[in-house]
Amino acid sequence: MASLDEKVDAVILEINSLHDACSRTNWAQINRQGFTFELEQCLSRSKSIYLKLDETNREIKLLLEKGAPSLDEFLSEAARELTVIEANLSMEKKKKLRQELVNEHEAEEVPELYSSLQQKIISLSLKMRYNADKERNFLIARKSPFVKRASASKNLLEALQKKEDELNEMQAKNIELKRKTYFGLVLEKSVAEMEQELHEMDKRLSESVASTKKSLKTHLAQINYVEGSFAELSKQVEDIEAVHAGFVEKSVELLRELKKETDFARKLALEIEHETMEKRSAYTKELLSLEEKKVAIEEKLKEKYEKDVLEMKKQLEEKNIALKNAHKLIERLEDEVKGKSK
């Protein structure tokens, strides 16, 4: 059965794999079938990681240790995110089913929605990685005593253990020799030999203690340096996390503003198009009205011209008749005058 450390490491590998798989393709550029496939795969992997994080979170709680990280708040947030993503996937599948059953025609692709859901999963994977790293760091710290926090400290531990074994061995031999001497059992060695041997052992013990103290001082200095570096690194991580949180907040705000601008631009375009159509219709009606008035005026002028021409013709004919009558009258008067003169 895998240990808690192994489970956390395995979860981190899965999270990295999920992030790489989700970031590999730009979902806004794929069709709905490809989007549905990608979303279903990433959602399935996200759920699996969520369950494993929930399991490691419970196991860490059971340790009842001070400073143990709690993922309860993140897991609640992740559950809500996964529910939203799953609802979107279900809607996409139902949309396809409705088209097949009732031949409804809906928008084939929605790139904005695809891109938004991709960013949701990527953001969720980053949060998962951050919380999994907190668990891993806790597990590393809890199993590392003061002298086991770096590779140099590990070497120190091995050196101290070796020296301790040598000291224990020498002490056991010294006790055994004293015991044998006390009971008169050491017959093969003289007192001088035993004294020389004890002197050599004491010398070796002194050298071992001095060497161990020197190594301890050296490695303690290395530990202090490593701890200082670790503290500085922790501060840098906190700064990066703060910058990342600000970046995420600004990104969300920017996306929200861009969406508002996009919606406003779309609405404005529709309003402009509607207004243009209204003005075009009014302009067309005005042109038709002017054309009708023009035709009516032309008809009236034509009728008046024809009437005036007829009236002038009539007057001209009347004048011609009067002129002819006057001419006949003059001829008659001339004839009468001529007759009287004769």
KASUL-V605742 format. One record per backbone hydrogen bond with DSSP energy under -0.5 kcal/mol. CO is the residue of the C=O (numbers start at 0). NH is the residue of the N-H. Records with the same first field share a line. If there is no record, write none. Layout:
# KASUL-V605742
CO = NH ; NH
This chain:
# KASUL-V605742
2 = 6
3 = 7
4 = 8
5 = 9
6 = 10
7 = 11
8 = 12
9 = 13
10 = 14
11 = 15
12 = 16
13 = 17
14 = 18
15 = 19
16 = 20
17 = 21
18 = 22
19 = 23
24 = 26
25 = 28
26 = 29
30 = 34
31 = 35
32 = 36
33 = 37
34 = 38
35 = 39
36 = 40
37 = 41
38 = 42
39 = 43
40 = 44
41 = 45
42 = 46
43 = 47
44 = 48
45 = 49
46 = 50
47 = 51
48 = 52
49 = 53
50 = 54
51 = 55
52 = 56
53 = 57
54 = 58
55 = 59
56 = 60
57 = 61
58 = 62
59 = 62
60 = 63
64 = 67
70 = 74
71 = 75
72 = 76
73 = 77
74 = 78
75 = 79
76 = 80
77 = 81
78 = 82
79 = 83
80 = 84
81 = 85
82 = 86
83 = 87
84 = 88
85 = 89
86 = 90
87 = 91
88 = 92
89 = 93
90 = 94
91 = 95
92 = 96
93 = 97
94 = 98
95 = 99
96 = 100
97 = 101 ; 103
98 = 102
103 = 105
109 = 113
110 = 114
111 = 115
112 = 116
113 = 117
114 = 118
115 = 119
116 = 120
117 = 121
118 = 122
119 = 123
120 = 124
121 = 125
122 = 126
123 = 127
124 = 128
125 = 129
126 = 130
127 = 131
128 = 132
129 = 133
130 = 134
131 = 135
132 = 136
133 = 137
134 = 138
135 = 139
136 = 140
137 = 141
138 = 142
140 = 143
142 = 144
144 = 147
145 = 148
149 = 153
150 = 154
151 = 155
152 = 156
153 = 157
154 = 158
155 = 159
156 = 160
157 = 161
158 = 162
159 = 163
160 = 164
161 = 165
162 = 166
163 = 167
164 = 168
165 = 169
166 = 170
167 = 171
168 = 172
169 = 173
170 = 174
171 = 175
172 = 176
173 = 177
174 = 178
175 = 179
176 = 180
177 = 181
178 = 182
179 = 184 ; 185
180 = 183
184 = 186
189 = 193
190 = 194
191 = 195
192 = 196
193 = 197
194 = 198
195 = 199
196 = 200
197 = 201
198 = 202
199 = 203
200 = 204
201 = 205
202 = 206
203 = 207
204 = 208
205 = 209
206 = 210
207 = 211
208 = 212
209 = 213
210 = 214
211 = 215
212 = 216
213 = 217
214 = 218
215 = 219
216 = 220
217 = 221
218 = 222
219 = 223
220 = 224
221 = 225
222 = 226
223 = 227
224 = 228
225 = 229
226 = 230
227 = 231
228 = 232
229 = 233
230 = 234
231 = 235
232 = 236
233 = 237
234 = 238
235 = 239
236 = 240
237 = 241
238 = 242
239 = 243
240 = 244
241 = 245
242 = 246
243 = 247
244 = 248
245 = 249
246 = 250
247 = 251
248 = 252
249 = 253
250 = 254
251 = 255
252 = 256
253 = 257
254 = 258
255 = 259
256 = 260
257 = 261
258 = 262
259 = 263
260 = 264
261 = 265
262 = 266
263 = 267
264 = 268
265 = 269
266 = 270
267 = 271
268 = 272
269 = 273
270 = 274
271 = 275
272 = 276
273 = 277
274 = 278
275 = 279
276 = 280
277 = 281
278 = 282
279 = 283
280 = 284
281 = 285
282 = 286
283 = 287
284 = 288
285 = 289
286 = 290
287 = 291
288 = 292
289 = 293
290 = 294
291 = 295
292 = 296
293 = 297
294 = 298
295 = 299
296 = 300
297 = 301
298 = 302
299 = 303
300 = 304
301 = 305
302 = 306
303 = 307
304 = 308
305 = 309
306 = 310
307 = 311
308 = 312
309 = 313
310 = 314
311 = 315
312 = 316
313 = 317
314 = 318
315 = 319
316 = 320
317 = 321
318 = 322
319 = 323
320 = 324
321 = 325
322 = 326
323 = 327
324 = 328
325 = 329
326 = 330
327 = 331
328 = 332
329 = 333
330 = 334
331 = 335
332 = 336
333 = 337
334 = 338
335 = 339
336 = 340
337 = 341
